[in-house]
Every structure is written in structure tokens, then in C-alpha cells.
Amino acid sequence: MLPEGNSRLLVDLVVPYDIDRALLDVDYFDVLARENRSVKLDELQKAQQIVQDCVEEAVKKTAVRKFQAPVGAARTEPWFPKMIFYLKDVLDSAQLQQVLKRIADTEAEDA
């Protein structure tokens, strides 16, 4: 009997087992390690998705900030900035950059 508060880890590596099967064995630790690895991989995927979402949002915000609103009539309309921010919310960063470039190019041609 161990003094209270002390414990021991017994690993039975022999076949047949010398230690009571009710105690934990190597197979238990193998299963536990596999389960923990699976949980870690799931959490890694979640973390990667969070990072990707943050990067995507930062790229979109940067594109909107860099966008020089056309000098044309649309610039003075109250709906114009709302449209730009709506597009930021519904498009991915590549699509948003294409649309903003197209708006700027079209207005430059009209000017």
C-alpha cells in the first residue's frame, strides 16, 4: 500500500499479463494517444480556418481603404459607400479587388 497522495504507473509489457487487467495497459495508452492526436488535429484545422478568415478580412479591408472612389457622380451619392461595404461583406478578397479595380477603371475612362 502506498502512502496517501502517492501513486505509481505500472506498465505491463509481458504476455500473458502479470498485472490485473482491470488496471490500465499499453493498449489503453495507445488508444488514448490516438484520441488525443485526433482532437489536436481537429483543433488545428479550426485554428487554421480562423487564421484564414482573419487574413481574408484584413485583405478586404485593405482593398477598400486603398480604393480611390471615382470622381464621377456616383461618388457623391449616399448609396455608393454603402455599396462598397456591402460588396466587402459578400465577395471574397480576389473578387472584391477585381470589382473595385473595374469601378475605378470605368470611371477613369468616363472622365
Sequence and secondary structure as in RCSB ss.txt:
>XXXX:A:sequence
MLPEGNSRLLVDLVVPYDIDRALLDVDYFDVLARENRSVKLDELQKAQQIVQDCVEEAVKKTAVRKFQAPVGAAR
TEPWFPKMIFYLKDVLDSAQLQQVLKRIADTEAEDA
>XXXX:A:secstr
   TT        SSS SS TTS  HHHHHHHHHHHHHHHHHHHHHHHHHHHHHHHHHHHHHHHHH    SSGGG
GSTHHHHHHHHHHHHS HHHHHHHHHHHHHHHHHH 
